[in-house]
Amino acid sequence: MEQSGTSTRLAGAVQDLMSELVSALRSGDQFRLAGTVARGNGPEATADPALAAVRVVGADAVLPSVLLRCAPPASDDLTVFSRALHAYPPPADAPPTSVWSHWAMQRALLRLDASLDGASGDDTEPETAWLDDAPWQLLTHQLAVLAPLALPGEDCAVTRAARRRPVDVARGFVRAVRRRDWLQAAGAGRWLVLLDDVPQTLGLDTGLEFVAQMGGEDARVAFQVEAAQLMRAGVPV
């Protein structure tokens, strides 16, 4: 029961954080990450669900600053981001998506403030062998999990894997919509707005609007769709 309660609190903290991030993307206002965590159960505690939520959200926790080029995150915001990065490192047996998510946070921190602890160190990319011959269904699922890497101008092994298979990602998007997996569809859609040679018959703009309408009560879905639509509109980055 205790573990279930912890999971519930974490899920709620993730939804709260994502809701505030959606508002920041829509308004263009600066997002204060430190203020969000401070409303949790003690920002210094690694068990704080608000801090754990930052790790779950990953690099997207600073996306408003990166994508909208609004004011850079304040030093205390980046300190919280760095603390979440250090508090929840991927274990030795972590799945590749967890390792890549951690790497994406490190890269984001390096770009925003290279002086911070955690922004330096080995920037070697994790391996992507598991994506090389992945069926299109698995490829789409994994890319959706790694949606924080879907950024204009981003270049890493995951983005290169996505660029090689736009038709497969499009197929995965359609499959996710048909299965009513709105979070996966939103994540796949975020990748598709950045890929070349996406089939015109996909109707991506209409598809994203439909996903937002059907899954928008989930802040994670709303966030990914909002990010995708901003990138689709060509926000300066």
BALOBA-1460 file (C-alpha; in Angstrom, 3 decimals):
// residues 237
<rec num="1" residu="m" x="0.000" y="0.000" z="0.000"/>
<rec num="2" residu="e" x="2.871" y="2.380" z="0.822"/>
<rec num="3" residu="q" x="4.479" y="1.800" z="-2.563"/>
<rec num="4" residu="s" x="1.130" y="2.358" z="-4.259"/>
<rec num="5" residu="g" x="0.674" y="5.595" z="-2.334"/>
<rec num="6" residu="t" x="4.147" y="6.769" z="-3.327"/>
<rec num="7" residu="s" x="3.419" y="5.999" z="-6.972"/>
<rec num="8" residu="t" x="0.163" y="7.919" z="-6.757"/>
<rec num="9" residu="r" x="1.887" y="10.947" z="-5.244"/>
<rec num="10" residu="l" x="4.581" y="10.841" z="-7.928"/>
<rec num="11" residu="a" x="1.998" y="10.570" z="-10.707"/>
<rec num="12" residu="g" x="0.180" y="13.564" z="-9.263"/>
<rec num="13" residu="a" x="3.415" y="15.539" z="-9.006"/>
<rec num="14" residu="v" x="4.215" y="14.766" z="-12.645"/>
<rec num="15" residu="q" x="0.770" y="15.935" z="-13.739"/>
<rec num="16" residu="d" x="1.134" y="19.135" z="-11.703"/>
<rec num="17" residu="l" x="4.558" y="19.885" z="-13.169"/>
<rec num="18" residu="m" x="3.425" y="19.163" z="-16.710"/>
<rec num="19" residu="s" x="0.341" y="21.363" z="-16.275"/>
<rec num="20" residu="e" x="2.542" y="24.291" z="-15.310"/>
<rec num="21" residu="l" x="4.861" y="23.591" z="-18.230"/>
<rec num="22" residu="v" x="1.895" y="23.581" z="-20.620"/>
<rec num="23" residu="s" x="0.843" y="26.977" z="-19.266"/>
<rec num="24" residu="a" x="4.378" y="28.288" z="-19.764"/>
<rec num="25" residu="l" x="4.499" y="27.082" z="-23.374"/>
<rec num="26" residu="r" x="1.126" y="28.668" z="-24.123"/>
<rec num="27" residu="s" x="1.818" y="31.990" z="-22.423"/>
<rec num="28" residu="g" x="5.493" y="32.388" z="-23.216"/>
<rec num="29" residu="d" x="6.103" y="33.382" z="-19.603"/>
<rec num="30" residu="q" x="9.175" y="32.302" z="-17.705"/>
<rec num="31" residu="f" x="8.663" y="29.039" z="-15.844"/>
<rec num="32" residu="r" x="9.960" y="28.822" z="-12.260"/>
<rec num="33" residu="l" x="10.974" y="25.246" z="-11.593"/>
<rec num="34" residu="a" x="12.283" y="26.024" z="-8.118"/>
<rec num="35" residu="g" x="8.913" y="27.402" z="-7.068"/>
<rec num="36" residu="t" x="7.194" y="24.214" z="-8.214"/>
<rec num="37" residu="v" x="9.499" y="21.948" z="-6.222"/>
<rec num="38" residu="a" x="9.400" y="24.234" z="-3.191"/>
<rec num="39" residu="r" x="5.680" y="23.539" z="-2.965"/>
<rec num="40" residu="g" x="6.475" y="19.854" z="-2.526"/>
<rec num="41" residu="n" x="7.448" y="18.079" z="0.669"/>
<rec num="42" residu="g" x="10.888" y="19.564" z="1.133"/>
<rec num="43" residu="p" x="13.064" y="20.431" z="-1.870"/>
<rec num="44" residu="e" x="16.191" y="19.087" z="-0.187"/>
<rec num="45" residu="a" x="14.833" y="15.568" z="0.177"/>
<rec num="46" residu="t" x="15.436" y="13.113" z="-2.635"/>
<rec num="47" residu="a" x="12.183" y="11.399" z="-1.644"/>
<rec num="48" residu="d" x="10.235" y="14.555" z="-2.451"/>
<rec num="49" residu="p" x="7.750" y="13.583" z="-5.190"/>
<rec num="50" residu="a" x="8.044" y="17.059" z="-6.702"/>
<rec num="51" residu="l" x="11.790" y="16.574" z="-7.167"/>
<rec num="52" residu="a" x="11.276" y="13.041" z="-8.482"/>
<rec num="53" residu="a" x="8.763" y="14.463" z="-10.958"/>
<rec num="54" residu="v" x="11.502" y="16.671" z="-12.403"/>
<rec num="55" residu="r" x="13.543" y="13.539" z="-13.096"/>
<rec num="56" residu="v" x="10.539" y="11.822" z="-14.687"/>
<rec num="57" residu="v" x="9.842" y="14.814" z="-16.930"/>
<rec num="58" residu="g" x="13.548" y="15.007" z="-17.723"/>
<rec num="59" residu="a" x="14.933" y="17.623" z="-20.078"/>
<rec num="60" residu="d" x="11.416" y="18.829" z="-20.848"/>
<rec num="61" residu="a" x="11.399" y="20.489" z="-17.415"/>
<rec num="62" residu="v" x="13.410" y="23.326" z="-18.996"/>
<rec num="63" residu="l" x="11.798" y="23.212" z="-22.446"/>
<rec num="64" residu="p" x="10.023" y="26.605" z="-22.203"/>
<rec num="65" residu="s" x="13.378" y="28.358" z="-21.853"/>
<rec num="66" residu="v" x="14.978" y="26.253" z="-24.593"/>
<rec num="67" residu="l" x="12.125" y="26.380" z="-27.080"/>
<rec num="68" residu="l" x="10.753" y="29.878" z="-26.612"/>
<rec num="69" residu="r" x="14.032" y="31.656" z="-25.931"/>
<rec num="70" residu="c" x="12.414" y="33.483" z="-23.069"/>
<rec num="71" residu="a" x="14.514" y="34.505" z="-20.097"/>
<rec num="72" residu="p" x="17.008" y="31.759" z="-19.190"/>
<rec num="73" residu="p" x="16.201" y="29.715" z="-16.116"/>
<rec num="74" residu="a" x="17.184" y="31.351" z="-12.846"/>
<rec num="75" residu="s" x="20.098" y="29.867" z="-10.954"/>
<rec num="76" residu="d" x="17.836" y="28.264" z="-8.341"/>
<rec num="77" residu="d" x="15.770" y="26.645" z="-11.116"/>
<rec num="78" residu="l" x="18.890" y="25.086" z="-12.591"/>
<rec num="79" residu="t" x="20.026" y="24.028" z="-9.132"/>
<rec num="80" residu="v" x="16.767" y="22.081" z="-8.719"/>
<rec num="81" residu="f" x="17.191" y="20.579" z="-12.188"/>
<rec num="82" residu="s" x="20.766" y="19.545" z="-11.325"/>
<rec num="83" residu="r" x="19.650" y="18.108" z="-7.978"/>
<rec num="84" residu="a" x="17.050" y="15.926" z="-9.678"/>
<rec num="85" residu="l" x="19.688" y="14.776" z="-12.161"/>
<rec num="86" residu="h" x="22.019" y="13.687" z="-9.348"/>
<rec num="87" residu="a" x="19.352" y="12.288" z="-7.041"/>
<rec num="88" residu="y" x="18.035" y="9.754" z="-9.547"/>
<rec num="89" residu="p" x="20.881" y="8.375" z="-11.675"/>
<rec num="90" residu="p" x="20.000" y="5.363" z="-13.827"/>
<rec num="91" residu="p" x="21.027" y="2.079" z="-12.161"/>
<rec num="92" residu="a" x="23.389" y="-0.327" z="-13.872"/>
<rec num="93" residu="d" x="20.494" y="-2.377" z="-15.239"/>
<rec num="94" residu="a" x="18.420" y="0.624" z="-16.365"/>
<rec num="95" residu="p" x="16.667" y="0.379" z="-19.735"/>
<rec num="96" residu="p" x="18.235" y="2.368" z="-22.594"/>
<rec num="97" residu="t" x="15.462" y="4.969" z="-22.492"/>
<rec num="98" residu="s" x="16.292" y="5.790" z="-18.868"/>
<rec num="99" residu="v" x="19.987" y="6.141" z="-19.704"/>
<rec num="100" residu="w" x="19.191" y="8.401" z="-22.642"/>
<rec num="101" residu="s" x="16.791" y="10.489" z="-20.552"/>
<rec num="102" residu="h" x="19.542" y="11.060" z="-18.001"/>
<rec num="103" residu="w" x="21.972" y="11.973" z="-20.780"/>
<rec num="104" residu="a" x="19.453" y="14.447" z="-22.231"/>
<rec num="105" residu="m" x="19.199" y="16.178" z="-18.858"/>
<rec num="106" residu="q" x="22.986" y="16.411" z="-18.655"/>
<rec num="107" residu="r" x="23.143" y="17.937" z="-22.122"/>
<rec num="108" residu="a" x="20.381" y="20.432" z="-21.323"/>
<rec num="109" residu="l" x="22.188" y="21.492" z="-18.166"/>
<rec num="110" residu="l" x="25.448" y="21.895" z="-20.087"/>
<rec num="111" residu="r" x="23.770" y="24.136" z="-22.635"/>
<rec num="112" residu="l" x="22.011" y="26.275" z="-20.055"/>
<rec num="113" residu="d" x="24.821" y="26.686" z="-17.542"/>
<rec num="114" residu="a" x="28.084" y="24.808" z="-18.009"/>
<rec num="115" residu="s" x="29.332" y="26.018" z="-14.613"/>
<rec num="116" residu="l" x="26.824" y="23.992" z="-12.642"/>
<rec num="117" residu="d" x="27.708" y="20.717" z="-10.995"/>
<rec num="118" residu="g" x="26.426" y="17.967" z="-13.242"/>
<rec num="119" residu="a" x="26.825" y="19.987" z="-16.424"/>
<rec num="120" residu="s" x="30.367" y="18.758" z="-16.920"/>
<rec num="121" residu="g" x="31.724" y="15.271" z="-17.271"/>
<rec num="122" residu="d" x="31.564" y="12.606" z="-19.929"/>
<rec num="123" residu="d" x="29.217" y="13.696" z="-22.729"/>
<rec num="124" residu="t" x="29.560" y="10.407" z="-24.586"/>
<rec num="125" residu="e" x="26.265" y="9.306" z="-26.071"/>
<rec num="126" residu="p" x="24.738" y="6.044" z="-24.864"/>
<rec num="127" residu="e" x="24.390" y="3.266" z="-27.401"/>
<rec num="128" residu="t" x="21.391" y="2.901" z="-29.720"/>
<rec num="129" residu="a" x="21.857" y="-0.646" z="-30.974"/>
<rec num="130" residu="w" x="18.409" y="-1.553" z="-29.665"/>
<rec num="131" residu="l" x="16.882" y="0.919" z="-32.154"/>
<rec num="132" residu="d" x="18.833" y="-0.129" z="-35.235"/>
<rec num="133" residu="d" x="16.589" y="-3.018" z="-36.248"/>
<rec num="134" residu="a" x="13.621" y="-2.326" z="-33.996"/>
<rec num="135" residu="p" x="10.199" y="-3.072" z="-35.504"/>
<rec num="136" residu="w" x="8.293" y="0.111" z="-36.278"/>
<rec num="137" residu="q" x="5.933" y="-0.473" z="-33.358"/>
<rec num="138" residu="l" x="8.813" y="-0.654" z="-30.864"/>
<rec num="139" residu="l" x="10.634" y="2.210" z="-32.538"/>
<rec num="140" residu="t" x="7.624" y="4.483" z="-32.114"/>
<rec num="141" residu="h" x="7.139" y="3.485" z="-28.498"/>
<rec num="142" residu="q" x="10.778" y="4.150" z="-27.651"/>
<rec num="143" residu="l" x="10.855" y="7.472" z="-29.485"/>
<rec num="144" residu="a" x="7.703" y="8.592" z="-27.684"/>
<rec num="145" residu="v" x="9.372" y="7.860" z="-24.355"/>
<rec num="146" residu="l" x="12.359" y="9.893" z="-25.542"/>
<rec num="147" residu="a" x="10.284" y="12.833" z="-26.812"/>
<rec num="148" residu="p" x="12.446" y="15.322" z="-24.834"/>
<rec num="149" residu="l" x="15.158" y="14.651" z="-27.424"/>
<rec num="150" residu="a" x="12.855" y="15.836" z="-30.230"/>
<rec num="151" residu="l" x="14.172" y="19.377" z="-30.569"/>
<rec num="152" residu="p" x="14.904" y="21.545" z="-33.596"/>
<rec num="153" residu="g" x="18.593" y="21.360" z="-34.365"/>
<rec num="154" residu="e" x="19.222" y="18.439" z="-32.017"/>
<rec num="155" residu="d" x="21.724" y="15.912" z="-33.329"/>
<rec num="156" residu="c" x="22.350" y="12.681" z="-31.498"/>
<rec num="157" residu="a" x="22.115" y="8.984" z="-32.275"/>
<rec num="158" residu="v" x="18.415" y="8.828" z="-31.339"/>
<rec num="159" residu="t" x="17.476" y="11.730" z="-33.615"/>
<rec num="160" residu="r" x="19.466" y="10.175" z="-36.448"/>
<rec num="161" residu="a" x="17.631" y="6.890" z="-35.948"/>
<rec num="162" residu="a" x="14.317" y="8.739" z="-36.178"/>
<rec num="163" residu="r" x="15.377" y="10.614" z="-39.317"/>
<rec num="164" residu="r" x="16.145" y="7.350" z="-41.075"/>
<rec num="165" residu="r" x="12.595" y="6.019" z="-40.553"/>
<rec num="166" residu="p" x="9.961" y="8.751" z="-40.971"/>
<rec num="167" residu="v" x="7.454" y="6.396" z="-42.578"/>
<rec num="168" residu="d" x="7.757" y="3.936" z="-39.704"/>
<rec num="169" residu="v" x="7.221" y="6.714" z="-37.155"/>
<rec num="170" residu="a" x="4.173" y="7.853" z="-39.125"/>
<rec num="171" residu="r" x="2.814" y="4.299" z="-39.057"/>
<rec num="172" residu="g" x="3.407" y="4.219" z="-35.323"/>
<rec num="173" residu="f" x="1.553" y="7.501" z="-34.869"/>
<rec num="174" residu="v" x="-1.498" y="6.147" z="-36.696"/>
<rec num="175" residu="r" x="-1.369" y="2.933" z="-34.682"/>
<rec num="176" residu="a" x="-1.189" y="4.832" z="-31.405"/>
<rec num="177" residu="v" x="-4.212" y="6.946" z="-32.370"/>
<rec num="178" residu="r" x="-6.187" y="3.863" z="-33.335"/>
<rec num="179" residu="r" x="-5.272" y="2.247" z="-30.016"/>
<rec num="180" residu="r" x="-6.209" y="5.452" z="-28.184"/>
<rec num="181" residu="d" x="-2.713" y="5.631" z="-26.735"/>
<rec num="182" residu="w" x="-2.737" y="9.415" z="-26.694"/>
<rec num="183" residu="l" x="0.573" y="9.834" z="-24.890"/>
<rec num="184" residu="q" x="2.443" y="7.705" z="-27.397"/>
<rec num="185" residu="a" x="0.676" y="9.444" z="-30.277"/>
<rec num="186" residu="a" x="1.610" y="12.860" z="-28.877"/>
<rec num="187" residu="g" x="5.247" y="11.863" z="-28.445"/>
<rec num="188" residu="a" x="5.414" y="10.379" z="-31.936"/>
<rec num="189" residu="g" x="3.758" y="13.491" z="-33.342"/>
<rec num="190" residu="r" x="6.413" y="15.654" z="-31.715"/>
<rec num="191" residu="w" x="9.072" y="13.685" z="-33.585"/>
<rec num="192" residu="l" x="7.170" y="13.803" z="-36.852"/>
<rec num="193" residu="v" x="7.076" y="17.607" z="-36.989"/>
<rec num="194" residu="l" x="10.882" y="17.524" z="-37.163"/>
<rec num="195" residu="l" x="11.313" y="14.724" z="-39.707"/>
<rec num="196" residu="d" x="11.655" y="15.048" z="-43.461"/>
<rec num="197" residu="d" x="9.731" y="12.850" z="-45.892"/>
<rec num="198" residu="v" x="6.718" y="12.320" z="-43.632"/>
<rec num="199" residu="p" x="3.860" y="11.147" z="-45.878"/>
<rec num="200" residu="q" x="1.553" y="14.055" z="-46.747"/>
<rec num="201" residu="t" x="-1.397" y="11.693" z="-46.479"/>
<rec num="202" residu="l" x="-0.796" y="11.427" z="-42.733"/>
<rec num="203" residu="g" x="-2.551" y="14.743" z="-42.050"/>
<rec num="204" residu="l" x="-0.268" y="15.482" z="-39.118"/>
<rec num="205" residu="d" x="-1.776" y="18.854" z="-38.178"/>
<rec num="206" residu="t" x="-5.273" y="17.416" z="-37.980"/>
<rec num="207" residu="g" x="-3.935" y="14.377" z="-36.178"/>
<rec num="208" residu="l" x="-2.244" y="16.468" z="-33.503"/>
<rec num="209" residu="e" x="-5.423" y="18.472" z="-32.950"/>
<rec num="210" residu="f" x="-7.383" y="15.242" z="-32.547"/>
<rec num="211" residu="v" x="-4.859" y="13.848" z="-30.068"/>
<rec num="212" residu="a" x="-5.026" y="17.091" z="-28.069"/>
<rec num="213" residu="q" x="-8.821" y="16.934" z="-28.003"/>
<rec num="214" residu="m" x="-8.999" y="13.291" z="-26.982"/>
<rec num="215" residu="g" x="-6.108" y="13.120" z="-24.550"/>
<rec num="216" residu="g" x="-5.815" y="16.692" z="-23.377"/>
<rec num="217" residu="e" x="-7.009" y="15.961" z="-19.842"/>
<rec num="218" residu="d" x="-3.643" y="14.262" z="-19.382"/>
<rec num="219" residu="a" x="-1.156" y="17.124" z="-18.944"/>
<rec num="220" residu="r" x="1.606" y="14.957" z="-20.401"/>
<rec num="221" residu="v" x="-0.341" y="14.642" z="-23.646"/>
<rec num="222" residu="a" x="-1.204" y="18.331" z="-23.727"/>
<rec num="223" residu="f" x="2.446" y="19.226" z="-23.200"/>
<rec num="224" residu="q" x="3.765" y="17.051" z="-26.025"/>
<rec num="225" residu="v" x="1.117" y="18.309" z="-28.442"/>
<rec num="226" residu="e" x="1.786" y="21.933" z="-27.476"/>
<rec num="227" residu="a" x="5.524" y="21.431" z="-27.999"/>
<rec num="228" residu="a" x="4.899" y="19.744" z="-31.349"/>
<rec num="229" residu="q" x="2.593" y="22.502" z="-32.556"/>
<rec num="230" residu="l" x="5.034" y="25.230" z="-31.508"/>
<rec num="231" residu="m" x="7.827" y="23.519" z="-33.406"/>
<rec num="232" residu="r" x="5.498" y="22.963" z="-36.346"/>
<rec num="233" residu="a" x="4.783" y="26.689" z="-36.380"/>
<rec num="234" residu="g" x="8.489" y="27.375" z="-36.521"/>
<rec num="235" residu="v" x="9.249" y="28.999" z="-33.187"/>
<rec num="236" residu="p" x="12.748" y="30.476" z="-33.169"/>
<rec num="237" residu="v" x="15.312" y="28.250" z="-31.500"/>
